Amino acid sequence: MASPVKSLVHDDERYQKAFETYLKLSNKHLVEEEFFNNTLPDILDSIGNGKPQINVIGVGSGEGINDMKMLSQLRRKYPGLLLETEVVEPSKRQINKFREKAANSSDLDPIKFIWNQMTASEFEKQWRLRKINKKVDFVHMLNMLYYAEDPGATIDFFQSLLDKNGKLLISLVTNESGWMILWRTFHRELRPQKTDVSFLNTAHIKKLLDERGVSYQTYNLLPEFDITACFTEGDETGELLLDFLTETVNFSKTAPPELKHRVLKLLRDNQCSVERDGKVLFSIEQEIIILEGLG
Ligand SMILES: C[S@@+](CC[C@H](N)C(=O)[O-])C[C@H]1O[C@@H](n2cnc3c(N)ncnc32)[C@H](O)[C@@H]1O
């Protein structure tokens, strides 16, 4: 039977509106920024030791909001060193937004950008074809591995590029986050045509690394997403949030009422959310995994 609901990926305008509403009502970027300011400098403490230049790669950088923050940190930490960063991002719109911001930011002035509008695996092919032997000091992939064809191979490749003191930073949601619980519960109803759903999260990555005997460090981030408006029937913000959470166009109006009832019930359940100061705060817990260079 055809699914009664339409995926949000097929409606770019609605997706952008829903995504902007999500950003306004979540403290994700703030919590990430705290991590970049307070913890990342220690993690990257030795990457520049004895070097004239630091090489960075951002994979799936989007429009570069987090890249700019991390690069500013590196700029402050290593004021005299040259900084070169490769940006790997397949979306033309996103990479263009990033280019524009980078061009207008004086904070990033002495940084050399190399723009690669392509996927991580296309970048890997190009790197091998050109037999590039540059060593890299810092690779980051924030919330990007969900889209990789083969997350294990992607990690292997980028880790192999690291210099001795280099670091690879991966971030994904955790197995216990509200996202994972919601999607594990409802994916058959929301996307009946999709059978190969893996719900990649940090538990998969850590299992894979443990099986390979690769050592790593982890840091938990606990951002929240204010979904209170979802529970007011007819509220426009609430409808956009529900679309974002269920990745569905007009979920409130198109989903069978009984499915909508169960989704709302789970969203409010303490497996997914906490209630504080009259707000329902949905867990978007993330974990950062740090790998070392192989030497
Ligand atoms: C959820 S966004 C994360 C953006 C950014 N890293 C952040 O943390 O805000 C995922 C990004 O990965 C990009 N992406 C999707 N498939 C990719 C692939 N195969 N290789 C590299 N990037 C990819 C998307 O275009 C998108 O910009």
The ligand as a Gaussian input file, in Angstrom:
#p B3LYP/6-31G(d) Opt

LIG

0 1
 C       23.348000      17.331000       8.810000
 S       24.345000      18.246000       7.734000
 C       25.703000      18.692000       8.805000
 C       26.329000      19.998000       8.427000
 C       27.465000      20.462000       9.337000
 N       28.554000      19.511000       9.376000
 C       26.971000      20.774000      10.742000
 O       27.368000      20.089000      11.666000
 O       26.219000      21.725000      10.916000
 C       25.080000      16.985000       6.714000
 C       25.883000      17.524000       5.570000
 O       26.521000      16.429000       4.904000
 C       26.454000      16.643000       3.507000
 N       26.565000      15.333000       2.824000
 C       25.564000      14.512000       2.420000
 N       26.072000      13.409000       1.832000
 C       27.423000      13.520000       1.874000
 C       28.502000      12.710000       1.426000
 N       28.279000      11.535000       0.828000
 N       29.763000      13.154000       1.601000
 C       29.997000      14.336000       2.204000
 N       29.004000      15.142000       2.676000
 C       27.744000      14.751000       2.513000
 C       25.117000      17.337000       3.300000
 O       25.062000      18.035000       2.072000
 C       25.056000      18.241000       4.526000
 O       25.614000      19.504000       4.248000

